Amino acid sequence: MDINAILLKTPRGREEIRTRSHRLSPMARRLLIIADGQHTVTELAADLACGKRDRELHETLEGLVEGQFLHIRDDFDGRTRGTPQGPGWHAIR
């Protein structure tokens, strides 16, 4: 996950916030709630007091995207908020 990606809730994500039907982990639920389509992964990490390259953070975000609770904003092209510094999450896999 690019640390400059901007994530927003899908209809499924909004439904999950209301119903809690998928029993997400506490971190996944917090990320789902604070993802607003305006803040980068780095900014979300700061809100949760995590490092921007924290493994649990990125695994959780990737799970939320794969589960269709969040998606990367359509106009994000990797340059929207600047270029990541140093190795990104993709280098850690």
N, C-alpha and C positions, 0 to 999 in steps of 0.2 A: 504494500500500500504506500503510495507516494505521500510523504509527510505534508505536502502542499495541497492534497486533494480536498475538495469541499464536498461534504456529504449532506444529503437531505433525506427526510423520511418518505417512505412510499405509503400508499394507502394501507398496505399490510402492517407497516410499522406503526402508523397512527392507531390502527385497530388493536395492535398488541399493547400499546400504552393504555388504552381504555379497558381491555379485557384481561390482560395477563395470561392469556390462554396457552402460550408456548413456554411458560415458566423459564424465562431467560435468567441468566446469572445476574447478580446485582450490578456488575460492571456493564454488562450488555444493556440492561435496562437504563442505567444512568446515561450511557452513550446515546441510546435511542432517544431519550428525553432531550438531551442537550444539542443533538445534531439539528441544525436549523437551516442548512443550505447557504450559510454565510460565513462560517468559520472553518478553517483548515484543520487537518488532523493535529498539527502542532498546537493550535489554539485549544482544541478539545482536550488534548493531553494536559495542557496547563490548567484548564478548568478542573481536571480530576487529580491534579498534583502528580501526574505520571511523567516520565521522560518521553520525549516525542518518538523515541525508537524502542519503547518498552514492548517486549514480546507479547505479553498478555493483551495489551491495548490493541496491537495490530492484529493478533489472532482473533480477538473479539470483533473488531471492525470488519475484518474479512468475512467472518461468519455471518455478521449482520447483512453484509452486501450479498453474499451467496444465498442467504435465506430470504432475500428480497424484502428485508425490513428497512434497509437504507440503500441509496444508490448514489454514485458519484455524479455530481452536477454535470449536465450535458455539455455545458460550455467550458468545462475544465479540460485543458489541453496540456497540463504539466508546466505551463508558463503563467497561468492566471495570477499567481501570487509570488512569482519568482522561482528560481531554480533551487532545488534542495542542495544543501551544503554537505559534503562528505557522502559516505555510502548511505543510500536509502534503505528502507526496509527490504526491498527486493534483493539487496546484496547479502542479507542475513539468512535467507531461506536455506 
